Amino acid sequence: MAEDCLFCKIARGEIPSTEVYSDDEFYAFRDINPAAPVHVLVIPRKHIARISDASVDDASLLGRMLLAANEVARKEGIAESGFRYAISCNKDGGQLVFHIHLHVLGGRELGWPPG
């Protein structure tokens, strides 16, 4: 974990959040500015600044992150009705916090293309 990273601090419990899921590798919490009725961020406890920084060594971690996100969707009751995953990369991609995070969005019909 990175010392000054906002999401690392959240995962360590140094900054309050509303936990949805937690295990040894991942932490999931409610977005403070939700874009849908269900908006949860899934983060790896390992600090990786952006998805484009992930290496082949991170492949299994990223796969397990999807499985953790699937569990979040089930827990939030949106697995059957449908949901969206989103990962932003860098400024033009909309990334605001430089620690990879997967958005789990649902609870309403989501349009395409996204906003």
Residue frames as qw, qx, qy, qz and C-alpha x, y, z in Angstrom:
[[0.000, 0.888, 0.459, 0.000, 0.00, 0.00, 0.00],
 [0.376, 0.482, -0.030, 0.791, 1.11, 3.54, -0.67],
 [0.293, -0.288, -0.534, 0.739, 1.48, 5.82, 2.32],
 [0.107, 0.294, 0.104, -0.944, -0.28, 8.90, 0.87],
 [0.201, -0.165, -0.748, -0.611, -2.86, 7.21, -1.38],
 [0.517, -0.159, 0.151, -0.828, -6.48, 8.05, -0.50],
 [0.867, -0.039, -0.316, -0.382, -7.77, 4.57, -1.31],
 [0.594, 0.146, -0.700, 0.368, -4.92, 2.86, 0.55],
 [0.085, -0.188, 0.518, -0.830, -5.87, 4.94, 3.59],
 [0.718, -0.101, -0.039, -0.687, -9.52, 3.90, 3.19],
 [0.835, 0.068, -0.539, -0.084, -8.53, 0.23, 2.91],
 [0.429, 0.150, -0.674, 0.582, -6.41, 0.55, 6.07],
 [0.386, -0.690, -0.609, 0.064, -9.35, 2.11, 7.94],
 [0.366, -0.208, -0.171, 0.891, -7.60, 5.47, 8.36],
 [0.263, 0.042, -0.157, -0.951, -10.40, 7.27, 6.48],
 [0.505, 0.216, 0.692, -0.468, -14.03, 6.31, 7.16],
 [0.347, 0.131, -0.645, -0.669, -16.02, 4.53, 4.47],
 [0.789, -0.006, 0.296, -0.539, -19.11, 2.38, 4.21],
 [0.135, -0.318, 0.921, 0.182, -17.81, -1.16, 3.76],
 [0.809, 0.199, -0.117, -0.541, -19.67, -3.48, 1.41],
 [0.983, 0.100, -0.135, 0.079, -17.08, -6.27, 1.06],
 [0.086, -0.823, 0.552, -0.102, -13.67, -7.03, 2.48],
 [0.989, -0.075, -0.021, 0.124, -11.13, -9.84, 2.30],
 [0.680, -0.467, 0.210, 0.525, -7.34, -10.16, 2.41],
 [0.490, 0.102, 0.456, 0.736, -6.90, -8.83, -1.14],
 [0.010, 0.473, 0.443, 0.761, -9.79, -6.42, -1.75],
 [0.001, 0.413, 0.550, -0.726, -11.89, -3.79, -0.08],
 [0.008, 0.480, 0.607, 0.634, -15.22, -2.54, -1.45],
 [0.083, -0.453, -0.483, 0.745, -17.07, 0.55, -0.26],
 [0.275, 0.805, 0.525, -0.011, -19.88, 2.87, -1.30],
 [0.385, 0.357, 0.170, 0.834, -18.95, 5.77, -3.57],
 [0.127, -0.480, -0.436, 0.751, -19.47, 9.11, -1.80],
 [0.309, 0.450, -0.133, -0.827, -20.81, 10.64, -5.03],
 [0.525, 0.149, 0.836, 0.054, -22.96, 7.84, -6.47],
 [0.215, 0.254, -0.492, -0.804, -23.82, 7.80, -10.17],
 [0.569, -0.174, -0.685, -0.421, -26.48, 5.09, -9.68],
 [0.720, -0.550, -0.004, -0.422, -28.59, 3.76, -6.79],
 [0.896, -0.336, 0.170, 0.235, -25.87, 1.13, -6.27],
 [0.476, 0.789, -0.293, 0.255, -22.37, 2.51, -6.74],
 [0.801, -0.548, 0.207, 0.126, -19.61, 0.55, -5.04],
 [0.345, 0.780, -0.521, 0.018, -15.86, 0.81, -5.58],
 [0.971, -0.193, 0.069, 0.126, -13.79, -2.38, -5.43],
 [0.178, 0.865, -0.461, 0.088, -10.09, -1.79, -4.81],
 [0.863, 0.047, -0.421, 0.275, -7.18, -4.16, -4.45],
 [0.582, -0.790, 0.014, 0.190, -5.26, -3.72, -1.21],
 [0.665, -0.087, 0.295, 0.681, -2.12, -3.81, -3.36],
 [0.125, 0.811, 0.020, -0.571, -1.43, -0.31, -4.65],
 [0.485, 0.217, 0.572, 0.626, -1.40, -0.09, -8.44],
 [0.023, 0.384, 0.070, -0.920, -1.83, 3.51, -9.61],
 [0.569, 0.413, -0.133, -0.699, -3.63, 2.89, -12.92],
 [0.912, 0.157, 0.351, -0.144, -4.90, -0.14, -14.81],
 [0.680, 0.693, -0.225, 0.079, -2.30, 0.53, -17.51],
 [0.065, -0.708, 0.659, -0.245, 0.40, -0.01, -14.85],
 [0.877, -0.179, 0.386, -0.224, -0.77, -3.58, -14.19],
 [0.133, 0.543, -0.792, -0.246, 1.69, -6.24, -15.28],
 [0.694, 0.048, -0.671, -0.256, 1.41, -9.89, -16.19],
 [0.274, 0.036, -0.813, 0.513, 2.17, -10.58, -12.51],
 [0.297, 0.097, 0.403, -0.860, -1.11, -8.82, -11.65],
 [0.430, -0.027, -0.649, -0.627, -3.28, -10.88, -14.02],
 [0.423, -0.318, -0.847, 0.056, -4.64, -13.28, -11.40],
 [0.095, -0.325, -0.477, 0.811, -5.21, -10.41, -8.94],
 [0.296, 0.157, -0.197, -0.922, -7.27, -8.58, -11.56],
 [0.473, -0.152, -0.778, -0.384, -9.28, -11.72, -12.28],
 [0.345, -0.364, -0.772, 0.391, -10.00, -12.15, -8.58],
 [0.066, 0.208, 0.192, -0.957, -11.05, -8.49, -8.45],
 [0.456, -0.061, -0.492, -0.739, -13.83, -9.33, -10.93],
 [0.513, -0.278, -0.812, 0.007, -14.90, -12.23, -8.71],
 [0.189, -0.305, -0.541, 0.760, -14.99, -9.88, -5.69],
 [0.251, 0.116, -0.123, -0.953, -17.07, -7.45, -7.75],
 [0.491, -0.189, -0.734, -0.429, -19.45, -10.30, -8.64],
 [0.386, -0.352, -0.758, 0.391, -19.89, -10.92, -4.90],
 [0.017, 0.238, 0.221, -0.946, -20.63, -7.22, -4.39],
 [0.392, -0.033, -0.453, -0.800, -23.31, -7.36, -7.12],
 [0.507, -0.298, -0.803, -0.093, -24.91, -10.38, -5.42],
 [0.298, -0.334, -0.606, 0.658, -24.79, -8.75, -1.98],
 [0.101, 0.233, 0.044, -0.966, -26.31, -5.55, -3.35],
 [0.496, 0.444, 0.677, -0.312, -29.16, -7.43, -5.06],
 [0.404, 0.711, -0.165, -0.552, -28.32, -6.33, -8.61],
 [0.289, -0.296, 0.852, 0.322, -26.81, -9.54, -9.99],
 [0.409, 0.399, 0.818, 0.063, -30.07, -10.70, -11.59],
 [0.301, 0.864, 0.314, -0.254, -31.40, -7.37, -12.87],
 [0.680, 0.546, 0.073, 0.484, -28.06, -6.27, -14.29],
 [0.413, -0.830, 0.072, 0.368, -25.14, -4.02, -13.53],
 [0.597, 0.747, -0.157, 0.248, -22.09, -2.41, -15.09],
 [0.726, -0.437, 0.051, 0.529, -18.41, -2.52, -14.26],
 [0.381, 0.892, -0.037, 0.242, -16.23, 0.48, -15.11],
 [0.702, -0.416, 0.054, 0.576, -12.51, 1.11, -14.71],
 [0.271, 0.962, -0.007, 0.021, -11.16, 4.54, -15.61],
 [0.796, -0.115, 0.095, 0.587, -7.55, 5.20, -16.61],
 [0.391, -0.012, 0.081, 0.917, -5.78, 8.54, -16.42],
 [0.104, 0.359, 0.217, -0.902, -7.25, 12.04, -16.63],
 [0.388, 0.164, -0.431, -0.798, -9.00, 11.78, -20.00],
 [0.425, -0.162, -0.875, -0.168, -10.49, 8.44, -18.96],
 [0.517, -0.640, -0.186, -0.538, -11.99, 10.09, -15.88],
 [0.749, -0.224, -0.501, 0.370, -9.64, 8.65, -13.24],
 [0.204, -0.877, 0.054, -0.431, -9.65, 10.93, -10.19],
 [0.627, -0.639, 0.436, -0.090, -7.86, 8.73, -7.63],
 [0.535, 0.578, -0.610, -0.089, -4.69, 7.04, -8.81],
 [0.324, -0.192, 0.901, -0.215, -5.25, 3.60, -7.28],
 [0.304, -0.071, -0.772, -0.554, -7.02, 1.16, -9.58],
 [0.356, 0.177, 0.665, -0.632, -10.65, 0.72, -8.71],
 [0.084, -0.241, -0.843, -0.474, -13.57, -1.00, -10.30],
 [0.405, 0.016, 0.204, -0.891, -16.96, 0.73, -10.15],
 [0.006, 0.313, 0.947, 0.076, -19.97, -1.57, -9.67],
 [0.271, 0.107, 0.023, -0.956, -23.03, 0.35, -10.87],
 [0.203, -0.291, -0.881, -0.312, -26.66, -0.76, -10.85],
 [0.032, 0.419, 0.665, -0.617, -30.06, -0.45, -9.29],
 [0.449, 0.682, 0.177, -0.549, -31.59, 1.16, -12.39],
 [0.785, 0.495, 0.289, 0.234, -31.42, 0.79, -16.15],
 [0.374, -0.611, 0.283, 0.637, -28.08, 2.11, -17.33],
 [0.596, 0.771, 0.063, -0.213, -27.94, 3.84, -20.71],
 [0.678, -0.158, 0.434, 0.572, -25.32, 3.50, -23.40],
 [0.623, 0.276, -0.452, 0.576, -23.08, 5.20, -24.16],
 [0.490, -0.588, -0.454, 0.456, -22.28, 6.26, -20.60],
 [0.057, -0.961, -0.213, 0.167, -22.50, 9.99, -19.73]]
